[in-house]
Amino acid sequence: MPLDFRKKQILQAIVDDYIESAEPIASKSLVSKHDFHVSSATVRNEMADLELMGYLEQPHTSAGRIPSDKGYREYVDSLMHVEELSNEEAQEISQRMTDSVEELTGLLRKASSALAEQTGYMSLALSPRLHKSYLTQLKMMMIEPGKVLVVVVLSAGVVKDRLVRIPDFLNADQVFQISRAIESGLCGKSLEEITLVTVTTAARDAHLPDSLLNQILYEAYTAIKQADNLEIYMDGTNHMLSFPEFHDNNRARGLFDTLSKDGIIAGYVNEVGESSTTPSYMIRIGQEIQLVGLHDCSFITTTYNVGDKIAGNIGVIGPKRMDYSKVISQISFVRTTINDQLKKLKEANGGTE
């Protein structure tokens, strides 16, 4: 049954007040704070109906009501008004994200930090799905005998490095020859085109004996392919402990056990992003988040682009009573800023993906 105007008014007021206070909302406080033009008894009856319909819940120890997952869903889908970001907030986010960012990894770290700072919740940024990106540079630098730093640069503006072990008898000049040959042979190839065979073929131009080449080629190949691994940059996890919802030790432990498993969070966010029909943002509430430990949370995610294609995701995790309106305006602005910065990085790397 659809909600009538009065029930929508009351549900919106309850969600707004609960977001602000974290205390169950009683009919008396609603009547004193909001001008419904009806009696306290009428508001009580409407609240009882909303509870029967599944939009409100009553905590055991309180006479007040709190929104259910269904109530929050109705709120975000139909009742809330997304706030405009203030000029001061926009300026602060821009300054945090555009100061000396020369590659994507740094940009995503700054985006996650800016979101956590501005929202007061936990934030995350997920690296792009890069298999369509191509190799622009590969450098192998001798750190000390037996240790080489492999640096992979991709067209999306991503820079990845990996410290690898090699035989002690390889010298810096030989390592340089190998990396130069691989870079020359594979520059412009997409990650999905690069195989161990193509790496081996390219390295033949180093004109070194196979006994030397074979010791290092697999490490170079692994470093290139691992540049496509999903990485997640999380910030503000400590903010979650400040909310009453997580003062309970079991709830807090369940949340942090899941958050500590980066691969689970990254995989879930990536899966949600790929199943999306690309709205400007997507909201998951409570039981809709199919991850153990996050059922007391809400999750707002959006995508950012490299060129005209979706590349990765950014998101905010907070309690179910998070300030949805403000977070949506903030995450939308961060998304736009990332897209603008990635466009500049793409142009600096030759204007193609």
C-alpha positions, 0 to 999 in steps of 0.5 A: 500500500502506498503511503499517503501524504501525512505518513510520508511527512511523519516518516521523513521527519522521523528519519531526519530527527533520528539522523540528527539525534541517534535517539528513538523518536517519540510522537511528543517530540515530533509534534513539538518540533514539526508543524503537522497541524494535527494532534499528538494522538493522530501522530501516534496513530500514524506512527503505529500504522507505519510500524505495522507497515514495516517502516518503523521499529520500536527498540525494546527499551524505548517508547519512541520509534526508529526507521527500519531498513524499509523506512530508510529505503522509502526515505532515500528513494522518495522523501529526501532532498539532496543538499547543494554542496556549499562553496566552502566545502567544494573548495576544501575538497578541490584543494585536497584532491588537486594539490600536486596529483600526478598519477591515479594512485595518489588521486584515489588516496586523496579522494578517499581521504577527502571523503572521510574528512568531509563526511565524518564516515568511512570512505573508500576508493577502488582502483580501475579495472585496467585490462583495457589499459596499455603499457606506457613504461616499464622500468627495472632499477637495481636497488642492491645486488639481488633486488630490483624495483619494477615500475609499471606505468599504464595509460590510465595514469596508474603507476605500480611498483613491485620489489622483486628478487633476482640472482645476485650475478645479474648486474645493473646494466644487464637489468637495464637492457632487459627492461629497455627491451621489454618496454620497447617491445610491449609499449602500447599493448593492452594488459590483456594482450601481454602474456609470458610469451610476449614478454619473453619475445620482447626480451630477446632484443636485450641480446643476453643469454637465456640463462640470464633472461629466464631468471628475471622475465617471470618477475617482470611479467608478474609485475605487469599483470599485477598492475591490473589487481583491484586495490582499495584505499580506505580512510576514516575507519576510526570514525565508525567507533564514534557512533552509538551503533558501534559502541556494542563490542560485538557489533564493532568487532563484526564490522572491523573483522570484515573491513580488515579483509580488503579483498572482500570489500573490494570484490563486493564494491566491484561487483555492485559497480559492474551490476549497476546501470550506472546511476549517479550514485547507488545506496545499499541499506542494512540487510541489502549489504550482503556482507557479514558485519555491515548490516548496521551500516549503509553504503553509498557508492558511485563510479568514476570514468577514464574517458567515456568508460566506467573505470572504478568506484568510490564510496562511503560507509556509515551507520544506517542513520547517515546523513544521506543527503549531504553524503550524496552531494559530497560523493557526487562532487568528488566523483566529478573532481576525479573525472576532471583530474583523470581527463587531465592525466589521460591528456598528459599520457597522449590523449588515449586510453 
